[in-house]
Amino acid sequence: MRATSVGHAGILIECDAGSILCDPWFVPAFLGSWFVFPRNDQLSPELSARIEQPDYLYVSHLHGDHLDEPWLSEHLRRDVPILLPDYPTGEQERTLRSLGFTQFIHTRNGVETELVPGLSVAIHVETSITDGPGGDSALVVSDGRHRLVNQNDCRTTDLTALAAHGPVDLHWLQYSGAIWYPMVYDLPADEMARLCSAKTESQGARAMRYVEALGARAVVPSAGPPAFLDDGLFDLNVIDGDEPSIFPDQRWFLDRLDAAGHRGVLAIPGTTITIGDEIVVEHPMPDDEVRAIFTDKRAYLGSYRADWSDWLADLHRSWAQPRTDIVTSIAAWWEPLMRLAPTVCAAIGAPLMIRTDNGDDDLDIIIDFPNARVVNGSSADAVGLEPGFRFVIARDLLETVVAENAVDWSNSLLLSCRFRAWRSGAYNEYLYNFIKSLSVERMTKTEAEAASKNARLHAEVAETDDVQVGEFIVQRRCPHRNADLSIFGEIDGDDLVCTLHGWRFDTTTGQCRTSDDHPVRIRRRGT
């Protein structure tokens, strides 16, 4: 078996029985904010031909850095068999069918499927809306002799499931950031630096838990970081190491792997890793040129940026939109969804202000979740409404996502980092779940998940078994996403930290420091 990096989370997996192309991403994503790093627009013709003729295609989930609709539409035959994760809705299949693809292999969650003799796969899914639009997935591939786990950015909660298929030779996983927090928030510089550092450490700790649980022969840091080439975003790149950003590059995680005694493999687009008695790594360029990507990263990004400057200029011009009655449009769209999701709206608990950043023509739109309505911020209906959250978005971008009826604003807008944010209190997962779920299908699922979670939250505190974390006895399951705290729990000073998502709990009281009303049962051992 050999695995060739296509860039970011993209992998071409090849063995004697066939090949699987995973998450090919080439066209910049999220309003042109994210570019593949290192760049993958200069692959060899021979590799490009192999990438465009796979036996199977696997798309882990619907985010734009995994599902590259423009590239898929232009470069793959429409009858390539597509391996579908076992998601509870058919949205991913519908999206791919809309691009013209016709052949689908429906897998069952976690069940190993023989595609042909000598090539088997198992796809494990995470189906909470917090995992992305409709969920996320990880792929296990076996040729009967060797096994590769492509975890990409799937935050698998049941690590025993991924490891249950047998010993792992090669483990590809995300370690770097894939979110807009905290960089878009209005914060003092020292607080921003502190939060970025804490978020980065949380990401690394979570990734190391996966590494330790799977115990692969070698680990490949992948699925990030992106490169930010646009003028207003360039400072999000981690170049010198002290930037307020959550996007460290591969060197940072390779150092962590080495310090913990694990073998890490640096893969750039075109790097081929052959699995046999030995694991052999071949880069598409001399080693000194590979090193220069990282040791002279500013120059590398500058050249990359110059090559794409015309494309970015054209993109910016494409955002010009006619002004519409956007308050009425959002009200007609969102108010029925709010009525469909009373549990979600109650859990959000406060209005969201969307402020358009348009110079002399600013507009405030108030999303009044408690009363399931959308109002103009300058109208009488807005009097007395105190927003608990605020997004500041360029009017053209807001008009664009509304005109597109974008059902997942995380994918279509927020991951671009092209907005500013503020909140009055703790993180509120329900707000972001709402704006990832802007269709009846998605909101129905999100409301059902919220209602179920609300019903079982206090029962879980009373009924789950206990585990030891450091010197403390704590309930096994994290109340946020049900992560096993015997695996993901750590004590950090006066806090219990769930490293799956970085949530923190006071070890004295059990109160959640990250979000309201998510306590844990915890006591010091021996008391």
N, C-alpha and C positions, 0 to 999 in steps of 0.2 A: 504494500500500500504506500502511496505517496500523496502528500497534501501540498498544494501550491497556493500561496497567498495571492488573492486577487485584490487585496486592499481592504482595510477596515475589518468588517466581519466576513468578507468574501473569501471562500476557499473552494478550490477545485480538488475534489477527492477522487483519486484514480486507483483502481486495482485491476487485476486481470479480467474480472467479470463485468466491469463497467465503471462509469464515472458519475459523480454527483456534483453539480454546481450549486454552491450555497451562497445566498445573499449577495449576488453581484451588484455593486454600487459604483457608478461612475459619474453620473450627472449630479452636481452640487445640490444638496438637499436643504430643506427648511428655509425657503425664501433665499436660496443662494448663500446662506450663512456657513454651512458645513461643507468642507472639501475633504476628500480622502487624504490622510497623512500616514506615511509618505505618499506622494502622488502616484496615481496608477494610470495616468494618461499617456505613458510612454512605454507600455508593455511591448514585448517583441511580437512580430507578426505570427510566429509559430505558437506562442502561448495564447495570443488573442484567438487564433483559429481553434485551439483546444477548448477555450472557454466558451466559444460560440457553438460548440457541437457536443454538449454533454448528453449522457444517456438519461439523466434525471435532473430535475431542478427542485431545490428546496429553498423556500422563503420562510424564514422563522416567524416573522410577523409583519404588520402593515406599516411600520414607520418608514419614512422616506430614505433613511440610510441603510435599509434592508430590502425594501421593495422599491426598486428604481424603475418606475413605469416607463419613462422615455427610453431607457436603454433596453429593457426587456422587449418593448414594442418593436425595436429596430434590429435587434441582434440575434434573437432566438427563434427557431422554427416553432410554429404554433402547436405542433403535435408532440412537443417534448413532454413526457410524463412528469407531472408535478406532484411531489410528496406533500400531502396536506396534513397539517397538525389537526388533532381531534378537538377543535374548538366547538363551543356550544352553539355558535351561530355560523351561518354560511357566508359571512361577509368577505372573508379572504377568497374563497372560491369565486364569489360573484365579481370581485374586483379583478381577478386574473382572467375570468371569462370575458369581462368587458374589454380586456386587451387582446382578445382573440384566441386565447389558449383553450384547448379542447380536451386534453387528457389529464385525468386526475387519479391519484392513488390515495384513497381515504385510509389513513392509519388510525389505530386505536391507541389511546394515551398509554404510553409506557410499554406497549406490547411489541416484541420484536417481530418484524415482518421480513421474510425472505423475498427480495425483489427478483433475483435470479440465483441459481446455485453459485455460492461464493461471494454473495453480496447481500447483507442483511442490514436493516435499519430499525431503530426504535426512536420515536419522537415523544418527548415528555413535555406536557403543556402546563403552564400556569395561567389560570383563567380569570383572575381578578382584574377588574378594570384598571387598578393601579399598576398592573404590568404592561399597560399600553392598550392600544385599541383592540379590544376583544381578547387580549392575552398575549403571551409570549411563549416561546418553545425552545427546547434544546434537542440536538440530534446526536444519536449514538450510531456509529457505523462500524461494521465488522466484515472482514473478508474471510473469516474462519480461522485466521492466524493472528491477526492484529486488530486492535480496536482504537477508534478515535472518538472522543467526545467533543462536539462542537457546542459549547454552552453559550457562545456569543454573549449577549447581555441579559440572558434569562436568569432571574433571581430564584432559582429552584429552592423550594423549601424542604423537600424530602430528598436529602443527599443520598440516602441509602438506595433510592430508586435508580439514580444514575449509575451508581456503583454496582448494582445488582446484576448487570449483564456480564460482568467478568473484569479481569484486570485491564487497566487502561494504559495504552502506550503514549498517546498524545492528547493533551487537554488544551483546547483553545478557549479562552474566556476573557471577558471584559474586566478591567481593573480601573479604568479612567472614568471621568465624569460623562454623564449623558443627560444633563438636566440644566435648567436655567438658574437654579438656586445655588448660591446666594447672589451671583454677580449682578442680576438685574434689579436688586433691591436697593432702595435709598437708605444707605447706612454710612456711618462715619468710617473713614479709611481703616482705622485700627480694628473696628468691629468686623468689617468686611474681610480683612486679612485673617482674623481669628476664625471666622466661620468657614472660610475657604479651606484653611488648614484642617479644621475639624472634619469637614466633609470629605476631603481627600484621604485623611487617615481612616475614616469610616469605610470608604470605598475599598481601600487597600486591605483593611482587616477582613471585610466580607469576602473579598477574592481569595485571601489566604485560607479562609475556612473551607472554601470549595477545593482549593489545592490540596489541603491536608486530608479532606474527606475522600477524594478520589485517588490520591496517591499515584498519579500517572508517572511514567518514566520521564516525561518531559512536558513542560508547560509553555504554551505560546500566548503571550499577552496580545490581545486582539480587540476588535470592536471599539477602537478609539486609541488616542484622542482624535477628533477631527482637527483640521486646520481652519483657521479663520483668516480670510484674506481681504475682506472688505474693510474700508477705512475705519468705520465706527466699531469694529469688532476685533481688530488685529491684536489689541492688548489682552484678549482672552487666551492667546497662545502662551504656554509656559516655555520660555526661552532661557531666561537667566535663573529661574527657579524661585524668584521672590514675587512673581506676579500674583495678584489676587484672582486666582482662577482654580477651577477644580479639574483641569485637563493636563495632568502631568503625562509625559510621553513614556515610551516603553522602557527607557533606561531606569526610570524610577522603580518600576515594578520588578524588573530583572534584578536590581540590587536587593530588593526584599526577598525574592526567591533565593538568591544566592546566600544571603545571610541566614536563611532558614534551612539550608541544605538541600534545596530543590533545584533541579536543572531547568533553567529557563532558556528559551530559544527566541532570538530576535528574528522576526519575519517581516520583510518589507514586500511590497507587491512584486511578484516574480520569484520570491524565495521558495524553493522546493525542499520539503522535508521527507525523506524516504525512511520508512519504518521497516527494519529487519532486525537481525541480531544486534546491530548497532543502529542508532538514529543519526542519519547523515543529512547535513544542512548545506545547501548550495544556493548562494545568492546570485542575482542576475547581473551583478557588477562586482568589481574588486572590493575587498574588505575595507580598504582605506576610503573608498567612495561611499560605502555604507556608513562608516563612522562619521564622515563629514556631514551627512544629513543631520546628525544630532549635535556634533561638536561645533558646527558652523550653521546652526539652525536658522539664525536670523537671515543670513545670506540665502540659504536654501528657500525659505519662505518668501523672501523678496523676489527671487527669480520666478517662483511659482506664481506669485501675485501678479507680476508683470505680464506673464503669459496669459492670464485670465482677465486682465483689466478691461478689455473691450467687451467680453462676455458680461462682466459685472455691470458695466455702464449700460448695456442694452437691457439688462434685467431691471435696473432701477427705472429706466424709462418706461418699461412695460407696466409698472405699478400705477401709472397715472390713471385715475378713475373718475368718472363723472360723479358729482355729489348727488346723493339720493336722500330720501327721508329715512335715514338709517335707524332712527329710534323706532319708527313704526315697523320697519322690516325685522328688527331684532325682537320686538314685542310679539309680532305675529308668529315668529319661529319659536321663541323661548318660553312664552307664557304657557302654552299647552304642555311643554315639557316639564315646567315647574309644577303644574297641577298633577302631572303624572308621577311626580317624585316628592311627595310630602315629607318622607323621612329624610331624604337628602337635603331638602331645603331647610328643614328644622335643624339639622345638624350643622349646616352652614351658619345659620343663626343671625346673620347681619347682611346688610346690602353690600353689593360690589359696585364701585364707581368705575366705569370705563371712560377715561378722558382722552379725547382725540387731541393729538399734538399737531396743531396745524397753524401755528403762528397767531394771526389775528382772528382766526375763526375756530377757536377751541369749542368743543362741545362735551358736556358731561352727560353720560347715560347712566342711570341708576337701575341696577338689577336688584329689585327689592325681593329677595328670596323669602323673607317671612310672610309676605303678602302675595307672592307669586305674580308679580307684575313688573313691567319695564316702563320707566318714566323718564322724561327729559329732566335733567338736573336743574334747569332754570324755571321749571313749571311749578305751579302751586302744589301739585301732587308730590313734589320732592321735599316740601317744607317739613322739617323735623326728622328727616331720614339721616342717620349718621352712618356713613359707610365704615365697615370694618376692614375693607380691602379696596385697593385701588390699582388699576392698570392704566398706564399711559401709553397709547399706541398711535402711531402716525395714521392720519385719516385715510390715506391711500391704502395702507395695509388692512385697516379695518374694513374698508369698502370691499377690498379684494376677497377676504375670507367670507364676508357676508354674501357677496355676489356668487361665490362658489358653493354656498351652503355647506361649508366645511364642517363635517360632523365631529371632528376631533381637533380642537384648537391647540392641543399640545403638539400634534404633528404638523398642523398647517401654520401655526404662528408662534407659540411660546418657545419651542425648541430653537427657533431662530435667534433668540436673545435680542430681538429687535423691539423691545418694549422695556418700560420701567415699572417697578412694582413697589407696593407698600402694604403693610398689614398692621393692625393695631394690637394683635395678640399672637398666640401661638399658631403654628402651621395648622391648616385645616384641610385635611385630605379630601373632604366631601366637596369643597369648592372645585378642586382640580378634577375630581371624578366627574362632576357635573359638566365641566367644559370639555371633557374628553368624550362626552356621551350625548351629542347633540342630534340624535335621531330617536324616533320612537323605539326602535329595536334596541339600541344601546341603553337608552334611559330606562326602559323596562327592566333590563338586566341589572343596571346600576342601582335602581330603587330596590329590587328584590334582594340584592347583596347587602345594601345598607340596612334594610329591615331585618334580615336574618342576623346580621352582625349585632344590631341593636338588641335583638331578643336574647341572643346567647351571651352577650358581653359579661353581664354580671354572673350568669350561671357558670361561665368558664372560670371566673375568679374563684368561685366556690368549689368547682368540681374537678378541675384538672389536677393531675398528680404533681408532686413537687420534685425538683432536682436541685443539686448543689452547684452553685456558681461562686467560685472563690470561697469566702467564709460565710456565704449567705445561702439560705434555703429559699427558693423562689418557685412560683408556679411554672410548669414546664413550657406553656405556650404564651408567646407574646400576644397581648390583646390587639396589636395593630394588624398583623398579617398571619398570626398563628405559627410563627417561626418557633422552632424547638430551641429554647434558651439553653439547653444542655450543650448545644452545638454553637449557637450564635450569641450566647450571653457572655459578657465580660464585665468585670468591675473596674471602673475608672474613677478613682477618688471616692466621692460620695454618691456616685451614679452607677446604676446597672445599665449597661448599654446593650441593646440588641443590634448586632453588627450587620444584620441583613439589610436594614434600612436606616440605621443610625439613631433609632429612637432611644431616649434616655428616661430613666426613672429614678426617683429619690430612694436611696436604699433605706432611709429611716421611715418614710411614710408610704412608700410605694406609689406616690403620685407621679404622673407622667409630666416630664419637663418639656416635651416636644409638642404635645397636643392635649387639649382639654379632655377630661373624662375618660381617660384610658389607664386606670390604676393597675398595678400588679400586686399580688400577695407576696410579701417578702419579709424575712426576718433573719437576724444574725444566727448562725449555727450555735446551738446550745441554749437558745433562749426560748 
